[in-house]
């Protein structure tokens, strides 16, 4: 009894089906001939069907002959930026049916090329998809078919892939690029449907006697499928449709197990015809053909569908998928990011649920996830929060290298250490399980960066603005000493930091703030200078103290005998402190009747000396002393 194994995801992929549907829809909309830039898909049967519907392929050279009355459809492979601009120049009606997956690659090529990265595309340099992507990198990308790159690579590299390439080629290319460049941005842009199709073909081709790969001979993804299958099954045939099946293969009674897969450009009717022929006298084919005949709906990995709950147990919800033969299964682990204790009470029969397709056939069910849909919605919410500059409350889950990690409805949020607080954060562990208010700074490729510091800074600015509104030069204010620096002391003034320089602390000579102040001490000071734009506030204690030189001539009249302490020595004499802020000079010639070459021969700092005031100059703030006259 002959059995047929049909690979998962065989036939039209999302992007190709979308392009074909767009072509037919626009033919009906405009009711005129529709042109496509190159064959819409690499399948002669589909191309013939489209021509029957007045949809024709043209070459790039034909663009110059188009008029504003013409309608041109860009196929799923996409085109370069220059081609789009040329179409706009001719004024034609353009319908862009580029596969969304390809559009995503084009955007990355454009973005990182502009940021100075060398774009590397893994793929066929002659394939229209690769040509289009390269165009978005100003035609400067390096294209490699198999990862064998001869030319030297720069430090900054952005690696992309043609959507239909093989995973093993990607891994080989990534390994090489990672070894030869320092800054590598790698985006595995192989289409998810391609991965599923290739994996299924790989598995089936290991089991069967004969493998049939259906698709256009010029189809890149079909060629990849053929190569994969051929590596496991020597009797692998690449056909475009049923007419290409070798006659001896159809009538070979010794072949009991046949595998069939099809490229992304192969329509269902071509697959069905091949399956029917190979079944040989309508032998049963493991429900695969029944599935195709009875249900027209095709699912795509990642597609969001609405389902109805049929049954619930402790571990999963079983659902009906409208228009599809198989039922779906949502495991408890894929239902929600929140902890679910009693699953059967949370989900009820008849309930309508939206979920994402994860797998076509998982233990006989289509595997679905509402959690992944929630993740997608959460990412949209975070993007909206970033756009609106909204504040979010998040709980810190754990610390990582250089910051904190939290989760918002399953989306990982990273808060860099520099963005946690305006103050320096040394102990990350102290934030575990704490709730922080944050704003989203950046979202790229699913990576979310947030900051609580920006909120603190905003709150601090409100306090500072209020404080600055109450600050006026000349005001005397009560301040609290916060910390010392080599050049002065920082104090708190209505919530704003101000500086009292050493020179404004006393009329006397001081070398450090701790000589006159203590941390935490509350004092009065005068605001002498303020600049809101530069956040600079200068205060003075000295301005609140009487200048000791005000009545200097009364306190220290000439010919008066005084006692003072030597505070410093110089080549020409010794300075003697009479009181804080008042020093007198004991000139070297007035120190002793004996001849000395330097004051240090008879004096040292700290000595207490008696001297006579020989002159007082209030204007120049100088007092002359003599100890010689007292000998």
C-alpha positions in Angstrom: 0.0 0.0 0.0 1.6 3.2 -1.1 1.8 6.1 1.4 2.3 9.7 0.6 4.0 12.1 3.2 3.2 15.7 2.4 5.6 18.2 4.1 4.4 21.0 6.3 4.0 24.4 4.7 4.2 23.0 1.2 3.1 25.5 -1.4 2.2 29.2 -1.4 3.9 31.2 1.4 2.3 34.2 3.0 4.2 36.7 0.8 3.6 35.0 -2.5 -0.1 34.4 -1.8 -0.4 38.1 -0.8 1.2 39.2 -4.1 -1.0 37.0 -6.2 -4.1 38.1 -4.3 -3.0 41.8 -4.8 -2.6 41.3 -8.5 -6.0 39.8 -9.0 -7.7 42.3 -6.7 -6.2 45.3 -8.5 -7.1 43.8 -11.9 -10.7 43.8 -10.7 -10.3 47.3 -9.2 -8.8 49.0 -12.2 -10.4 46.7 -14.8 -7.4 47.0 -17.1 -4.2 45.3 -17.9 -1.9 45.0 -14.9 1.9 44.9 -15.2 4.3 43.2 -12.8 8.0 44.0 -12.7 9.3 40.6 -13.7 7.3 37.3 -13.2 5.2 37.8 -10.1 6.4 34.4 -8.9 8.8 31.7 -10.2 6.1 29.3 -11.3 5.1 28.9 -15.0 1.6 27.6 -14.1 0.8 30.6 -12.0 2.3 33.0 -14.6 0.0 31.4 -17.2 -3.0 31.8 -14.9 -2.2 35.4 -14.4 -1.8 36.1 -18.1 -5.3 34.6 -18.6 -6.4 37.3 -16.1 -4.7 40.0 -18.1 -1.8 40.3 -15.7 1.6 40.4 -17.5 5.2 40.6 -16.5 7.5 43.3 -17.9 11.2 43.9 -17.6 12.9 46.8 -16.0 13.8 48.2 -19.4 10.1 48.4 -20.2 9.5 51.1 -17.5 10.5 53.9 -19.8 7.5 52.9 -22.1 4.9 53.2 -19.3 2.4 56.1 -19.0 0.5 57.6 -16.2 -2.5 55.4 -17.1 -0.6 52.2 -16.4 -0.8 50.1 -13.2 2.4 48.4 -12.1 2.6 45.8 -9.3 5.9 45.3 -7.4 6.2 41.6 -6.8 6.9 39.9 -3.4 10.7 40.0 -4.1 10.7 43.8 -3.8 12.8 46.3 -5.7 15.4 48.9 -5.0 14.8 52.5 -3.9 15.9 53.7 -7.3 13.2 51.6 -9.1 10.5 53.0 -6.9 11.7 56.5 -7.6 11.8 55.8 -11.4 8.2 54.5 -11.2 7.1 57.7 -9.4 8.9 59.8 -12.1 6.8 58.1 -14.8 3.6 58.8 -12.8 2.3 55.2 -13.0 0.0 53.8 -10.4 2.2 51.6 -8.2 0.9 48.7 -6.1 3.6 47.6 -3.7 3.2 43.8 -3.0 6.6 43.4 -1.5 6.5 40.6 1.1 6.5 42.3 4.6 9.5 40.0 5.5 11.5 41.4 2.6 10.4 45.0 3.4 11.9 44.5 6.9 15.2 43.4 5.4 15.2 46.4 3.1 14.7 48.8 6.1 17.6 47.2 7.9 19.9 47.5 4.9 18.9 51.2 4.5 19.3 52.0 8.2 22.6 50.4 8.9 24.2 51.4 5.6 23.4 55.0 6.6 25.0 54.4 10.1 28.3 53.3 8.5 27.9 49.5 8.7 29.1 47.4 5.8 26.0 45.5 4.8 26.6 41.8 3.9 23.8 39.9 2.2 23.8 36.1 2.3 22.1 35.0 -0.9 22.2 34.8 -4.7 23.5 38.1 -6.1 21.4 37.6 -9.3 18.1 36.9 -7.4 15.7 39.8 -7.6 15.2 39.9 -3.8 18.9 40.3 -3.2 19.2 42.9 -6.0 16.4 44.9 -4.4 17.9 44.7 -0.9 21.3 45.8 -2.2 19.6 48.8 -3.8 18.5 49.9 -0.3 22.2 49.8 0.7 23.1 52.1 -2.2 24.3 49.0 -4.2 27.4 48.8 -1.9 26.5 45.6 -0.1 28.8 42.5 -0.1 26.8 39.5 -1.4 28.0 36.0 -0.5 26.3 32.8 -1.7 27.9 30.4 0.7 29.8 32.4 3.4 33.1 32.1 1.6 34.3 35.7 1.7 37.7 36.5 0.2 37.9 40.3 0.7 38.9 41.8 4.1 35.9 42.8 6.3 35.7 46.2 8.1 35.1 46.4 11.9 31.4 47.4 11.5 29.2 44.8 9.7 25.5 44.2 9.3 24.7 40.7 8.2 21.3 39.9 6.5 20.0 36.9 4.6 17.8 36.3 1.6 14.5 35.0 2.9 14.8 31.6 1.2 18.4 30.7 2.2 19.3 27.6 4.2 19.9 27.8 7.9 23.2 25.9 7.8 24.6 28.4 5.3 23.5 31.2 7.6 25.3 29.7 10.5 28.5 29.2 8.5 28.4 32.8 7.2 27.7 34.2 10.7 30.6 32.2 12.2 33.0 33.6 9.6 31.9 37.2 9.9 31.9 37.1 13.7 35.6 36.0 13.6 36.7 38.7 11.2 34.7 41.8 12.4 34.5 43.5 15.8 31.1 45.0 15.7 28.6 42.6 14.1 24.9 43.2 13.8 23.4 39.8 12.6 19.8 39.6 11.7 18.6 36.1 10.7 16.1 37.1 8.1 15.4 33.7 6.7 11.6 33.5 6.5 10.0 31.5 9.3 7.8 29.7 6.7 11.0 28.8 4.8 12.6 27.4 7.9 9.5 25.2 8.6 9.3 24.0 5.0 13.0 23.2 4.9 12.9 21.4 8.3 9.9 19.3 7.3 11.4 18.4 4.0 14.6 17.4 5.7 12.8 15.1 8.1 10.6 13.5 5.5 13.4 13.0 3.0 15.2 10.8 5.5 12.2 8.4 5.8 11.0 8.0 2.2 12.1 6.0 -0.8 11.4 8.8 -3.3 11.1 12.5 -2.7 9.3 14.8 -5.1 9.9 18.6 -5.0 7.4 20.7 -6.8 8.2 24.2 -8.0 9.6 26.4 -10.7 13.0 25.5 -12.1 14.0 29.2 -11.5 12.6 29.3 -8.0 15.4 29.9 -5.4 13.5 28.4 -2.5 12.4 25.3 -4.5 16.1 24.8 -5.5 17.1 24.9 -1.8 14.4 22.3 -1.0 15.7 20.0 -3.8 19.2 20.3 -2.4 18.1 19.5 1.1 16.1 16.5 0.0 18.7 15.2 -2.4 21.2 15.2 0.5 19.1 12.6 2.3 17.3 10.8 -0.6 19.1 10.0 -3.7 15.9 9.5 -5.6 14.8 13.1 -5.4 12.9 14.7 -8.4 12.4 18.4 -9.1 9.3 18.9 -11.1 7.2 22.0 -12.1 3.9 20.2 -12.3 2.3 16.7 -12.7 3.3 16.5 -16.4 6.9 16.3 -15.3 6.5 13.2 -13.2 8.6 10.4 -14.8 6.2 7.6 -16.1 8.3 4.8 -14.6 8.0 6.5 -11.2 4.2 6.5 -11.3 4.0 2.7 -12.2 6.8 1.5 -10.0 5.0 -0.9 -7.6 8.0 -1.3 -5.4 7.8 2.3 -4.2 5.6 2.3 -1.1 6.6 5.5 0.7 6.8 8.8 -1.2 7.5 12.3 0.2 6.2 15.4 -1.4 7.1 19.1 -0.8 6.6 22.2 -2.8 8.2 25.7 -3.1 6.6 28.9 -1.9 5.5 29.7 -5.5 3.6 26.4 -6.0 -0.2 26.7 -6.0 -2.4 24.2 -4.2 -4.0 22.8 -7.3 -0.6 21.8 -8.7 0.3 20.0 -5.4 -3.1 18.2 -5.4 -2.7 16.9 -8.9 0.7 15.5 -8.1 -0.5 13.8 -4.9 -3.5 12.3 -6.7 -1.3 10.8 -9.4 1.3 9.4 -7.0 -1.4 7.9 -4.8 -1.9 5.4 -7.6 -5.4 4.2 -7.8 -6.6 6.3 -4.9 -4.7 4.7 -2.1 -5.2 6.4 1.2 -2.6 9.1 1.9 -2.4 9.7 5.7 -5.2 12.4 5.6 -2.9 14.9 3.8 -4.9 15.0 0.6 -8.2 14.9 2.5 -7.0 17.9 4.4 -6.2 19.8 1.3 -9.5 18.9 -0.4 -11.7 19.5 2.5 -10.2 22.7 3.8 -9.1 25.7 1.6 -7.7 27.6 4.5 -3.9 27.6 4.9 -2.2 28.8 8.1 1.0 30.6 8.4 3.5 30.4 11.3 3.0 33.6 13.3 -0.5 34.2 12.0 -3.0 35.6 14.5 -6.3 33.7 14.4 -9.5 33.8 16.4 -10.6 30.4 17.8 -13.4 29.0 20.0 -12.7 26.8 23.0 -14.0 23.3 22.7 -12.6 21.6 25.8 -10.4 22.5 28.7 -8.4 20.3 31.0 -5.7 21.1 33.6 -2.9 21.5 31.1 -4.5 22.9 27.9 -7.4 24.4 26.1 -8.5 22.7 22.9 -10.0 25.0 20.2 -11.8 24.9 16.9 -10.1 26.8 14.0 -12.7 28.0 11.5 -12.0 26.7 8.0 -9.3 24.3 9.0 -9.4 20.5 9.5 -7.3 20.2 12.6 -8.3 21.6 16.0 -5.9 23.8 17.9 -4.2 23.4 21.3 -3.2 26.2 23.7 -1.0 24.7 26.4 -1.3 26.2 29.9 2.3 27.4 29.5 1.3 29.4 26.4 -1.8 31.0 27.7 -0.6 33.9 29.9 2.5 35.4 31.5 0.6 35.6 34.7 0.7 32.7 37.1 -2.2 30.4 36.4 -3.2 28.1 39.3 -6.6 26.7 38.1 -6.5 26.7 34.3 -9.9 25.0 33.9 -11.6 27.9 35.8 -9.8 30.6 33.9 -10.8 29.3 30.4 -14.4 28.2 29.7 -16.0 26.2 26.8 -17.4 28.5 24.1 -15.0 31.3 24.9 -13.5 33.2 22.0 -9.7 33.6 22.1 -7.1 35.2 19.8 -3.9 33.3 19.5 -0.7 33.0 17.3 0.1 29.9 15.3 3.4 28.3 16.5 3.2 24.9 14.7 1.0 23.2 12.1 1.0 19.8 13.6 1.9 19.3 17.3 0.7 15.9 18.6 -2.2 16.1 16.1 -3.1 19.7 16.9 -2.2 23.1 15.6 -0.1 24.5 18.4 -1.3 28.0 19.4 -0.1 30.6 21.9 -2.1 33.5 23.3 1.0 34.4 25.3 3.0 35.3 22.2 0.1 37.5 21.0 0.1 39.2 24.4 3.9 39.7 24.0 3.2 41.4 20.6 0.5 43.6 22.1 2.8 44.4 25.0 5.5 45.5 22.6 3.0 47.8 20.9 2.0 49.2 24.3 5.6 49.9 25.1 6.1 51.6 21.8 3.1 53.8 22.5 4.4 54.5 26.0 7.7 55.6 24.4 5.9 57.8 21.9 3.7 59.4 24.6 6.7 59.6 27.1 4.4 57.8 29.6 5.5 56.6 33.0 5.3 52.9 33.7 5.5 51.0 37.0 7.7 47.9 36.8 9.1 45.5 39.3 12.8 44.6 39.2 13.2 40.9 38.6 16.9 40.5 38.7 20.2 42.3 38.1 22.4 41.7 35.0 25.8 42.9 33.9 25.5 46.7 33.9 22.0 47.1 35.0 18.6 45.8 36.1 16.1 43.5 34.4 12.3 43.7 34.6 9.4 42.3 32.6 6.3 44.0 31.2 3.7 41.4 30.1 6.5 39.0 29.0 8.7 41.7 27.4 12.2 42.0 28.9 13.1 45.6 29.9 16.7 46.5 30.7 17.6 49.5 32.9 21.3 50.4 32.5 23.1 51.2 35.7 23.6 54.8 34.6 19.8 55.2 34.1 18.7 53.9 37.5 19.2 57.1 39.5 20.7 60.6 39.5 22.9 59.3 42.3 25.6 56.8 41.7 24.3 53.2 42.1 26.8 50.8 43.4 24.7 47.9 44.8 22.3 46.6 42.1 21.0 43.8 44.4 19.4 46.4 46.6 16.8 47.1 43.9 15.5 43.5 43.6 11.7 43.2 43.9 11.4 46.9 44.1 8.9 48.8 42.0 10.3 51.6 39.9 8.7 54.3 37.8 10.4 54.3 34.4 10.1 55.8 30.9 11.0 53.9 27.8 14.1 55.3 26.1 14.5 52.9 23.1 13.0 49.9 21.4 14.9 48.0 18.7 14.6 44.4 17.5 12.5 43.6 20.6 15.2 45.0 23.0 13.6 47.6 25.4 15.7 50.1 27.3 14.1 52.1 30.1 15.2 54.7 32.6 14.0 55.7 36.1 16.7 58.4 36.2 14.9 60.6 33.7 11.9 60.7 36.1 14.1 61.6 39.0 15.7 64.3 36.9 12.3 65.7 36.0 11.1 65.6 39.6 14.4 67.2 40.7 13.9 69.9 38.1 10.5 70.8 39.5 12.0 71.1 43.0 14.9 73.1 41.6 12.7 75.4 39.6 10.7 76.2 42.8 13.9 76.7 44.7 15.5 79.0 42.1 12.3 81.1 42.0 13.0 81.9 45.7 16.7 82.7 45.3 17.8 86.3 45.0 21.3 87.7 45.0 22.0 89.4 48.3 19.6 87.3 50.3 20.8 85.8 53.6 19.6 82.2 53.9 19.9 79.3 56.2 21.9 76.4 54.6 23.0 72.9 55.5 26.5 71.7 54.9 26.3 68.6 52.6 29.9 67.8 51.6 33.4 69.1 51.3 35.6 69.6 48.2 39.2 70.9 47.9 37.9 74.3 46.8 35.1 74.7 49.3 31.9 73.3 50.8 28.6 72.3 49.1 25.5 73.4 50.9 21.7 72.8 50.4 19.7 76.0 49.7 16.0 75.3 49.4 16.8 71.9 47.7 19.4 73.3 45.4 23.2 72.7 45.8 25.3 75.8 46.3 29.0 76.4 46.9 30.8 78.3 49.5 34.4 78.7 48.2 37.3 78.6 50.7 38.0 82.3 49.9 34.5 83.3 51.1 34.4 81.3 54.3 36.6 83.6 56.4 38.9 86.7 56.3 41.6 84.4 57.7 43.7 82.0 55.6 42.2 78.5 55.5 43.4 75.5 53.6 40.3 73.3 53.9 36.6 73.7 54.7 36.7 71.4 57.6 38.7 74.0 59.5 35.6 76.1 60.0 32.6 73.9 59.1 31.2 70.4 59.8 29.1 68.1 57.7 25.4 68.5 58.6 26.0 71.8 60.3 23.3 74.5 59.7 24.7 78.1 59.2 23.7 81.4 57.6 25.2 82.5 54.4 24.7 85.3 51.8 23.9 84.6 48.2 26.5 86.5 46.2 26.0 85.0 42.7 23.4 82.9 41.0 23.0 81.5 37.4 19.9 79.3 36.8 21.0 78.4 33.2 24.3 76.9 34.5 22.8 75.8 37.8 25.5 77.7 39.7 24.9 79.2 43.1 27.7 80.9 45.1 27.4 81.9 48.8 29.6 83.6 51.3 30.0 83.4 55.1 32.6 86.1 55.0 30.1 88.7 53.9 28.2 88.2 57.2 31.3 88.8 59.3 32.7 92.3 60.1 35.8 93.0 58.1 38.7 93.1 60.7 40.4 95.9 58.7 37.4 98.2 59.1 38.8 99.9 62.2 42.3 98.6 62.0 44.0 101.8 63.0 42.0 102.0 66.2 42.7 98.4 67.1 46.4 98.4 66.1 47.8 102.0 66.4 51.5 102.5 65.5 54.1 102.1 68.3 51.8 99.5 70.0 53.4 96.3 71.3 51.5 93.2 70.1 51.9 89.4 70.4 51.2 87.2 67.4 51.9 83.8 65.9 54.1 83.1 62.9 51.9 81.6 60.1 54.3 81.5 57.2 57.9 82.4 56.2 59.3 83.9 53.0 62.7 85.1 51.8 61.9 88.6 52.8 60.4 88.0 56.2 57.8 86.3 58.4 54.0 86.8 58.5 52.5 87.1 61.9 48.8 86.6 62.5 47.5 89.2 65.0 43.9 87.9 64.6 41.8 86.0 62.0 42.1 88.0 58.8 44.8 90.3 60.0 48.5 89.5 59.4 51.5 91.7 60.0 54.9 91.5 58.2 58.0 91.1 60.2 60.5 92.1 57.6 63.9 90.2 57.7 65.6 93.5 58.5 63.3 94.0 61.6 63.6 90.5 63.0 67.0 90.8 64.9 69.9 93.1 65.4 72.1 90.2 64.3 72.6 89.7 60.6 70.5 86.8 59.2 70.2 85.5 55.7 66.7 84.0 56.1 64.0 84.3 58.7 64.1 80.5 59.3 67.4 80.9 61.0 65.6 82.4 64.1 61.9 81.7 63.5 59.6 78.8 62.5 55.9 78.6 61.8 53.9 78.4 65.0 56.3 80.6 67.1 54.7 83.2 69.2 56.6 86.5 68.9 56.3 90.0 70.5 56.7 92.9 68.1 56.1 96.6 67.8 53.8 98.1 65.2 55.9 100.4 63.1 53.3 101.3 60.4 49.7 100.7 59.4 48.3 101.0 55.8 44.5 100.5 55.9 44.1 100.9 52.1 46.7 98.3 51.2 45.7 96.2 54.2 49.4 96.0 55.4 50.9 96.2 59.0 54.6 96.5 59.5 56.2 94.9 62.6 59.6 95.0 64.3 60.9 92.7 67.0 64.4 94.2 66.6 63.5 97.4 68.4 62.4 95.4 71.5 65.8 93.8 71.9 
